[in-house]
């Protein structure tokens, strides 16, 4: 209850506080989703690195996976930029 009162006061009322709570919930959900995606990609990169080290040959999937890493990093950057813009 105290957090709701503080949020309400700082946000300009109960409706604004509820909206901010909704936005925070969405941000948290997006961050968890991004974390799971990065964990999956990291696992794939580790498996390909292990195979490359064992055989000396770069796996064909490496290029696509590293492209996906760049895509996820770009999504994270865009999300952080969006949050930064909303905070201004």
Buried (B, 14 or more C-beta within 10 A) or exposed (E): EEEEEEBBEEBEEEEBBBEBBEEEEEBEEBEEEBEEBBEEBEEBBEEBEEBEEEEEEEBEBBEEBBEBBEEBEEEBEEBEEEEEEEEE
